[in-house]
Amino acid sequence: MTDIDPRALRNAFGSFMTGVTVVTAHDTKGVPIGFTANSFTSVSLDPPLVLVCIATSSGNYDAFSAASGFAVNILSESQKDVSNTFARPVDDRFAAVDWKAGPHGAPVFQGVSAWFDCSMFKQVDAGDHLIMIGKVEAFEHNAHPGLGYASGAYVTPAAEAEALSNAANLTVSALIEQDGKILLVDDGQGQLTLPDIKVGKKGASVALSRLIETSGVLAEPGFIYSVYEDEARENQHISFHCLSHGGTPASGAFTELTTSTLMDVADPAMRIMLERFAAESRMGNFGVYFGNQISGKVRPIASGST
């Protein structure tokens, strides 16, 4: 034993924002089982590996430790009830979800942001948890925004952004990335900016879809990268990170975020945001900015935690 307060340590771990998953499998009798977990992370691309952790005190421990595989369902923002169902004792947890057997056999859910159907690759005893490393045999990814969790509460950035849609003078910009480059367009005064659009009565999601459509490139609406209030201009601004998979820009060009390029971005707030994006891209670790055009806080986005 150490002198560390377990509860205080748990609270400190909880300050790191993660996604929310439900890990599923079948027991030895073929009955579907599952539990809510935020201890999930990607491990390797070659071979494709992910890991999740299960407490040795869990009622599902014996079944999962003996399973030949498992699935990880990354919950979307609309699935807080699913998270709650699989986090507490319920007679038939699966009655509350629309699910099917994945290609490798484990239960996968409908309406999730993504699922990964895995074979058991390796198990590692780690204190009061078992680390299960799975080899991804099949997966599916959707455009549904993922549900977040931090400090004992759910986080729904996309829903929060949609709620801002009723605010006056709301602008949405698209941080469209292709092969490590960002789509930048002329701001009309000979300098650079991100594609953006004023949000109308139909909300931020519709505005973002329209913005991507008119950009000329093929891209999927992604996660919120920055939310800030430009107090000087009395304007709310939301920027979404979107991945492009083809197409030719109707205007502008995909550009590397070099120092010289960033100097050509006229808006100081946008330039700072792009500088942060360039730095986080190099580290492979993104966060969500909340604040105004001068200062704010970055909430880290994690794929898993203890």
C-alpha positions as CSV (number, residue, x, y, z in Angstrom):
1,M,0.0,0.0,0.0
2,T,1.1,3.6,-0.6
3,D,0.1,6.9,1.1
4,I,-1.8,8.0,-2.0
5,D,-5.5,8.6,-1.4
6,P,-7.3,6.3,-3.9
7,R,-10.4,8.5,-4.1
8,A,-8.3,11.6,-4.7
9,L,-6.2,9.8,-7.3
10,R,-9.4,8.6,-9.0
11,N,-10.7,12.2,-9.2
12,A,-7.4,13.3,-10.6
13,F,-7.5,10.6,-13.3
14,G,-11.1,11.7,-14.1
15,S,-10.0,15.3,-15.0
16,F,-8.7,13.8,-18.3
17,M,-11.5,13.9,-20.8
18,T,-12.2,10.7,-22.6
19,G,-14.7,9.1,-24.8
20,V,-17.3,6.6,-23.5
21,T,-17.4,3.0,-24.7
22,V,-19.4,-0.2,-24.1
23,V,-17.2,-3.3,-24.3
24,T,-19.2,-6.4,-25.2
25,A,-18.6,-10.2,-25.6
26,H,-20.4,-13.5,-25.1
27,D,-20.0,-15.7,-22.0
28,T,-19.4,-19.4,-22.2
29,K,-23.2,-20.0,-22.6
30,G,-23.4,-17.6,-25.5
31,V,-25.2,-14.9,-23.5
32,P,-24.2,-11.3,-24.5
33,I,-22.4,-9.4,-21.8
34,G,-21.1,-5.9,-21.6
35,F,-19.9,-3.0,-19.4
36,T,-19.3,0.7,-19.8
37,A,-15.7,1.8,-19.9
38,N,-13.6,4.9,-20.7
39,S,-10.3,2.9,-20.4
40,F,-10.0,2.4,-24.1
41,T,-7.1,3.4,-26.4
42,S,-5.7,2.5,-29.8
43,V,-2.4,0.7,-29.6
44,S,-1.1,-0.2,-33.0
45,L,-1.9,0.1,-36.7
46,D,0.2,-2.8,-37.8
47,P,-1.1,-5.1,-36.5
48,P,-4.3,-3.2,-35.7
49,L,-4.6,-3.3,-31.9
50,V,-6.7,-1.7,-29.3
51,L,-6.9,-2.1,-25.5
52,V,-9.5,-1.9,-22.8
53,C,-9.4,-2.5,-19.1
54,I,-11.7,-4.4,-16.8
55,A,-11.6,-4.4,-13.0
56,T,-10.8,-7.7,-11.4
57,S,-13.8,-7.0,-9.1
58,S,-16.2,-6.8,-12.0
59,G,-19.0,-9.4,-12.2
60,N,-18.0,-9.7,-15.9
61,Y,-14.3,-10.4,-15.1
62,D,-14.4,-14.2,-15.4
63,A,-16.4,-14.2,-18.7
64,F,-14.2,-11.5,-20.4
65,S,-10.9,-13.0,-19.3
66,A,-12.1,-16.4,-20.8
67,A,-13.5,-14.8,-24.0
68,S,-11.9,-15.4,-27.4
69,G,-12.7,-11.8,-28.4
70,F,-14.6,-8.6,-27.6
71,A,-16.1,-5.6,-29.3
72,V,-15.6,-1.9,-28.4
73,N,-18.6,0.3,-29.1
74,I,-17.8,4.0,-29.0
75,L,-20.9,5.8,-27.9
76,S,-22.4,8.8,-29.7
77,E,-23.6,11.9,-27.9
78,S,-27.2,10.6,-28.0
79,Q,-26.4,7.4,-26.1
80,K,-25.9,8.6,-22.5
81,D,-28.8,6.3,-21.6
82,V,-26.9,3.3,-23.1
83,S,-23.8,4.3,-21.0
84,N,-25.9,4.4,-17.9
85,T,-27.6,1.1,-18.6
86,F,-24.3,-0.8,-19.0
87,A,-22.7,1.0,-16.0
88,R,-25.2,-0.4,-13.4
89,P,-26.8,-3.7,-12.6
90,V,-29.6,-4.4,-15.0
91,D,-31.3,-7.8,-15.7
92,D,-31.1,-7.5,-19.5
93,R,-28.9,-4.6,-20.5
94,F,-29.1,-5.6,-24.2
95,A,-32.9,-5.1,-24.3
96,A,-32.3,-1.4,-24.2
97,V,-30.1,-1.3,-27.4
98,D,-30.3,-2.2,-31.0
99,W,-27.5,-4.6,-31.6
100,K,-26.3,-7.4,-33.8
101,A,-23.4,-9.9,-33.9
102,G,-20.3,-8.4,-35.5
103,P,-18.3,-10.1,-38.2
104,H,-16.1,-11.8,-35.5
105,G,-19.1,-12.5,-33.3
106,A,-19.2,-9.9,-30.5
107,P,-22.2,-7.7,-30.1
108,V,-22.0,-4.3,-31.9
109,F,-24.4,-1.5,-31.5
110,Q,-26.4,0.7,-33.9
111,G,-26.1,4.5,-33.7
112,V,-22.6,4.5,-32.3
113,S,-19.7,6.7,-33.5
114,A,-17.7,3.6,-34.3
115,W,-17.3,-0.1,-33.3
116,F,-14.3,-2.5,-33.4
117,D,-14.9,-6.2,-33.4
118,C,-11.7,-7.9,-32.0
119,S,-10.1,-11.2,-31.4
120,M,-8.2,-11.5,-28.1
121,F,-4.6,-10.7,-28.8
122,K,-3.1,-10.6,-25.3
123,Q,-4.0,-10.1,-21.6
124,V,-1.9,-8.3,-19.0
125,D,-2.5,-8.3,-15.3
126,A,-2.2,-4.7,-14.0
127,G,-2.9,-4.2,-10.4
128,D,-6.7,-4.2,-9.8
129,H,-7.4,-4.4,-13.5
130,L,-6.9,-6.7,-16.4
131,I,-5.7,-5.1,-19.7
132,M,-7.3,-6.8,-22.7
133,I,-5.5,-6.1,-26.0
134,G,-7.6,-6.9,-29.0
135,K,-6.7,-7.4,-32.6
136,V,-9.2,-5.5,-34.8
137,E,-10.9,-8.0,-37.2
138,A,-13.6,-5.6,-38.4
139,F,-14.7,-2.1,-37.7
140,E,-17.2,0.5,-38.8
141,H,-17.0,4.3,-38.4
142,N,-20.0,6.8,-38.6
143,A,-20.2,10.5,-38.5
144,H,-22.1,10.6,-35.2
145,P,-20.3,12.9,-32.7
146,G,-18.8,10.9,-29.8
147,L,-19.9,11.2,-26.2
148,G,-17.3,12.6,-23.9
149,Y,-16.7,12.1,-20.1
150,A,-14.7,14.2,-17.7
151,S,-14.7,14.8,-13.9
152,G,-17.7,12.6,-13.4
153,A,-20.0,14.2,-16.0
154,Y,-20.8,13.7,-19.6
155,V,-19.5,16.1,-22.2
156,T,-21.4,16.8,-25.4
157,P,-19.4,19.4,-27.4
158,A,-21.5,18.9,-30.6
159,A,-24.8,19.3,-28.8
160,E,-23.4,22.3,-27.0
161,A,-22.4,23.9,-30.3
162,E,-25.8,23.2,-31.7
163,A,-27.3,25.0,-28.7
164,L,-25.3,28.0,-29.6
165,S,-27.0,28.0,-33.0
166,N,-29.7,30.3,-31.6
167,A,-27.1,32.9,-30.7
168,A,-26.9,36.0,-32.9
169,N,-23.9,36.4,-35.1
170,L,-22.7,32.8,-35.0
171,T,-20.1,31.7,-37.5
172,V,-19.0,28.1,-38.4
173,S,-15.7,27.4,-40.0
174,A,-14.3,24.2,-41.4
175,L,-10.8,23.0,-40.6
176,I,-10.7,20.6,-43.6
177,E,-7.6,18.4,-43.6
178,Q,-6.2,16.3,-46.5
179,D,-2.9,14.5,-46.4
180,G,-1.7,16.7,-43.5
181,K,-2.6,20.0,-45.3
182,I,-5.4,22.4,-44.5
183,L,-7.8,24.1,-46.9
184,L,-7.2,27.8,-46.8
185,V,-9.1,30.4,-48.9
186,D,-8.6,34.1,-49.7
187,D,-10.4,36.4,-47.2
188,G,-11.2,38.9,-49.9
189,Q,-8.4,41.2,-48.8
190,G,-5.4,39.2,-50.1
191,Q,-4.9,37.2,-46.9
192,L,-5.8,33.7,-45.8
193,T,-8.6,32.3,-43.7
194,L,-10.6,29.1,-43.2
195,P,-13.8,28.5,-45.2
196,D,-16.7,29.8,-43.0
197,I,-20.4,30.5,-43.1
198,K,-22.9,32.4,-41.1
199,V,-25.3,30.1,-39.2
200,G,-29.0,30.5,-40.1
201,K,-32.2,29.3,-38.4
202,K,-31.5,25.6,-39.3
203,G,-28.5,25.4,-37.0
204,A,-24.8,24.8,-37.0
205,S,-25.0,21.2,-38.3
206,V,-26.9,22.3,-41.5
207,A,-24.6,25.2,-41.9
208,L,-21.5,23.0,-41.7
209,S,-22.9,20.5,-44.2
210,R,-23.6,23.4,-46.6
211,L,-20.1,24.8,-46.1
212,I,-18.5,21.4,-46.9
213,E,-20.8,21.0,-50.0
214,T,-19.8,24.4,-51.4
215,S,-16.1,23.8,-50.7
216,G,-15.9,21.4,-53.6
217,V,-14.1,18.7,-51.6
218,L,-15.3,15.4,-50.2
219,A,-15.3,15.6,-46.5
220,E,-17.1,14.3,-43.4
221,P,-18.2,16.7,-40.6
222,G,-15.9,16.0,-37.7
223,F,-15.4,17.0,-34.1
224,I,-15.5,20.5,-32.7
225,Y,-11.9,21.8,-32.5
226,S,-12.5,25.3,-31.2
227,V,-15.4,27.3,-29.7
228,Y,-14.7,31.0,-28.9
229,E,-16.4,34.3,-28.6
230,D,-14.9,37.2,-30.5
231,E,-15.9,39.9,-28.1
232,A,-14.5,42.7,-30.2
233,R,-16.8,41.7,-33.1
234,E,-19.6,40.5,-31.0
235,N,-19.5,37.1,-32.8
236,Q,-19.6,33.5,-31.7
237,H,-17.3,31.2,-33.6
238,I,-17.2,27.4,-33.8
239,S,-14.6,25.5,-35.9
240,F,-15.0,21.9,-36.8
241,H,-12.1,19.6,-37.8
242,C,-13.2,17.6,-40.9
243,L,-11.2,15.0,-42.8
244,S,-11.2,15.2,-46.6
245,H,-11.0,12.1,-48.8
246,G,-10.9,13.7,-52.3
247,G,-12.3,16.3,-54.5
248,T,-10.9,19.6,-55.8
249,P,-11.5,22.8,-53.8
250,A,-13.9,25.3,-55.4
251,S,-11.6,28.0,-54.1
252,G,-8.3,28.2,-52.2
253,A,-5.9,25.3,-51.8
254,F,-4.7,22.7,-49.3
255,T,-1.7,24.2,-47.7
256,E,0.9,23.2,-45.1
257,L,0.7,25.2,-41.9
258,T,4.2,26.6,-42.1
259,T,5.3,29.7,-40.2
260,S,5.2,31.8,-43.4
261,T,1.7,30.5,-44.2
262,L,0.4,31.3,-40.8
263,M,1.7,34.9,-41.1
264,D,-0.7,35.3,-44.0
265,V,-3.7,34.5,-41.8
266,A,-5.3,37.9,-41.1
267,D,-7.5,37.1,-38.1
268,P,-5.3,36.8,-34.9
269,A,-7.7,34.4,-33.2
270,M,-7.8,32.1,-36.2
271,R,-4.0,32.3,-36.6
272,I,-3.5,31.2,-32.9
273,M,-6.0,28.4,-33.5
274,L,-4.1,27.1,-36.6
275,E,-0.8,27.4,-34.7
276,R,-2.2,25.2,-32.0
277,F,-3.6,22.7,-34.6
278,A,-0.2,22.5,-36.3
279,A,1.5,21.8,-33.0
280,E,-1.1,19.2,-31.9
281,S,-0.9,17.5,-35.3
282,R,2.8,16.9,-34.8
283,M,2.1,15.4,-31.4
284,G,-1.0,13.5,-32.5
285,N,-2.9,14.7,-29.5
286,F,-5.8,17.1,-30.0
287,G,-7.9,19.2,-27.6
288,V,-11.0,21.4,-27.7
289,Y,-10.6,25.1,-27.1
290,F,-13.2,27.1,-25.2
291,G,-12.8,30.8,-24.5
292,N,-12.7,34.1,-26.3
293,Q,-10.5,35.5,-29.0
294,I,-7.8,36.3,-26.5
295,S,-7.7,33.5,-23.9
296,G,-9.4,30.3,-22.9
297,K,-8.8,26.7,-21.9
298,V,-8.0,23.6,-24.0
299,R,-9.8,20.4,-22.9
300,P,-7.7,17.4,-23.9
301,I,-9.4,14.7,-26.0
302,A,-8.3,11.2,-25.0
303,S,-9.0,7.8,-26.5
304,G,-8.7,6.2,-23.1
305,S,-7.7,6.6,-19.4
306,T,-7.2,4.4,-16.4
